[in-house]
C-alpha cells in the first residue's frame, strides 16, 4: 500500500494498493494523479526517485524532493562530488537532539543545481542539491556519521531543506508507528479480495478524525474515550466530517 501524508496537518490524503506483479514505482504516479499537488513540495522515499515520477509531479504544478541512493548511483555520486568542499569546511548551523541515551547532531547544506542539471537533463526543472549530515552517539554503540543527498525542483534554502527532510522522516512516527501500535495494522492478517485495502482506508479515516478533534490527548487516549463516551464520539465524528468538507 502506498500512502500520501500531509506532514503539516498530519492527515492521510490518499492511498493506492500495489498490485501483486508490480511495486511502488508504478503505484506512486497513480496516487499522485489522484491528488492536487499544485504548489506542494512532494517528498518520496528513495525508491520513488524516478524521472517519470518527477515529471508527473512537475506536470501537475508541484515540486519534488527526492533522497538519492544506489538506485540512482551516478546522480548520487555527482551530487556528493558537488559537496566535496562543503564536507571539508568547518561545520556550522548544527542542531542537537538528546533523548533516551542518544545524542544526535544535524546540519543541512544546499547548492544550486546548474552544473548537475546540465549533466542530467532528464530530471525536470532540477534547481537544488541538498546534503544532510547527521552524527549520532548512542550508549554502548559506535558513533555514526551519515551523509544523505537530495535533489529538488524547488529553490530551497538550508532551513527549508531541513524542515522538509525532518518532516519526511517524521512520517514514521506520525503515521506508520501510530497505525501499527495504536491500530494494530501489522497484526492484521486480513488479505482476501480488497480486505487489506478497505481496512487500511478505514484506519486512515479513523486516524484523520481522531486528529481533527481538537481536545488534548494522545491517539490511544482518544480511542478509549470514544469507546466509553457517546457524546465524545459524536463530537469526534462532527469534527472529522467537518474537516473533510472544509
Secondary structure, 3 states (H helix, E strand, C coil): CEEEEECCCCEEEEEECCCCCCCHHHHHHHHHHHCCCCCCEEEECHHHCCHHHHHHHHHCCCEEEEEECHHHHHHHHHHHHHCHHHHHCCCCCCEEEEECCEEEEEEEEEEECHHHHHHCCCCCCCCEEEEEEEEEEECCCCCEEEEEEEEECCCCCHHHHHHHHHHHHHHHHHHHHHHHHCCCCCCCCCCCCCHHHHHHHHHHHHHHHHHHCCCCCCHHHHHHHHHHCHHHHHHHHHHHHHHHHC
